[in-house]
Structures are given as structure tokens and as C-alpha cells.
Amino acid sequence: MRKDAPPGAGSAGSTLVPIRHLLGAPQGGGQEAGGPPCHRCTARCCRYLAVQIDRPVTPREHDQVRWYLLHESVVVWVQDGEWHLEVRVPCRH
């Protein structure tokens, strides 16, 4: 198993590749000289990520949203009828 693989992963001859390699993200978070142009960005969008989620309808789906909200730095909000899950975490760039 590779050093950066999670425990128990990579069995049966599978090869694990960190997602940053697949996406072409620079190693070290882009903070080095010559990094991406946004590496010193202070915009609010670089302090959180938000993804659209389905509006909960069933009791199980409501419980899922409740579980999200039990985690630190997680917010669920609705804008124009669309539900979003926000995680307040800074961008590494």
C-alpha cells in the first residue's frame, strides 16, 4: 500500500491516486513563489465552499441535514428555493 493511501485501501491490485494529481493541483497548496495567481487571494469565496443539496422531504433526509449541522463549521442555507451545504474552510491556495 502507498504511504499516502488511507488504511485498508488499495486492495486487490487497485492503484490509489490522490485527487490533487488527477485535478492538476500544485503540491504544497500553491503558496510557493510562482504559484497560481489566486494564491494570495483574500476573497470570501476562498474561505468556504458551498454545494447545492436536495431539499429534504422525508424524515430520513431531514435527519441527514441535522447530521450535517452537528459538525463544526457547517451551515445549511436556502436561497431562491435552492438548498446549499456550506463548509467554512479556507482554500489552500
C-alpha positions in Angstrom: 0.0 0.0 0.0 1.2 3.5 -0.8 2.3 5.8 2.0 -0.5 8.4 1.3 -3.3 5.8 1.0 -5.9 5.5 3.7 -5.7 2.4 5.9 -7.4 -0.6 4.3 -7.5 1.0 0.8 -5.7 -0.2 -2.3 -6.5 -3.9 -2.1 -6.8 -6.4 -5.0 -4.3 -4.6 -7.1 -6.1 -1.3 -7.3 -4.0 1.9 -7.6 -4.8 4.9 -5.5 -4.0 8.3 -6.9 -4.6 11.4 -4.7 -7.3 13.6 -6.3 -4.9 16.6 -6.4 -2.9 14.7 -9.0 -5.9 14.0 -11.1 -7.1 17.6 -11.0 -3.6 19.0 -11.6 -3.5 20.9 -8.3 0.0 22.0 -7.3 1.7 20.3 -4.4 2.0 22.4 -1.3 -1.2 24.3 -1.8 0.3 26.8 -4.3 1.8 29.0 -1.7 5.3 28.8 -3.2 6.7 31.5 -5.4 5.2 31.2 -8.9 2.1 29.6 -7.6 -1.4 30.2 -9.1 -2.5 33.9 -9.4 -5.0 33.4 -6.6 -2.5 32.2 -4.0 -2.8 35.5 -2.0 -6.5 35.9 -2.5 -8.5 37.2 0.5 -11.9 36.9 -1.1 -14.7 35.4 1.0 -15.2 32.7 -1.6 -11.8 31.4 -0.6 -12.9 30.9 3.0 -15.7 28.4 2.4 -17.2 26.1 -0.1 -20.8 25.5 -0.8 -22.6 22.8 -2.8 -26.3 22.6 -3.7 -28.2 19.7 -2.0 -31.6 18.3 -2.5 -34.4 19.8 -0.4 -35.1 17.3 2.4 -38.5 15.7 2.1 -38.6 12.5 4.1 -37.8 12.2 7.8 -34.6 10.4 6.9 -33.5 13.3 4.7 -34.2 15.8 7.4 -32.1 13.7 9.8 -29.3 13.8 7.2 -29.4 17.6 7.2 -29.4 17.6 11.0 -26.3 15.3 11.0 -24.6 17.8 8.7 -25.4 20.6 11.2 -23.9 18.7 14.1 -20.4 19.2 12.5 -18.3 22.2 13.3 -18.1 24.9 10.6 -21.0 23.5 8.6 -24.1 25.6 7.6 -27.2 24.7 5.6 -29.0 27.6 3.9 -31.7 28.2 1.3 -31.6 30.8 -1.4 -34.3 31.2 -4.0 -35.7 27.8 -3.0 -32.4 26.0 -3.5 -30.7 24.3 -0.6 -27.0 24.6 0.0 -24.5 23.0 2.3 -21.6 25.3 3.3 -18.4 24.2 4.9 -16.4 27.1 6.3 -12.8 26.1 5.5 -10.1 28.2 3.8 -8.8 27.4 0.4 -5.2 26.0 0.4 -4.2 28.3 -2.4 
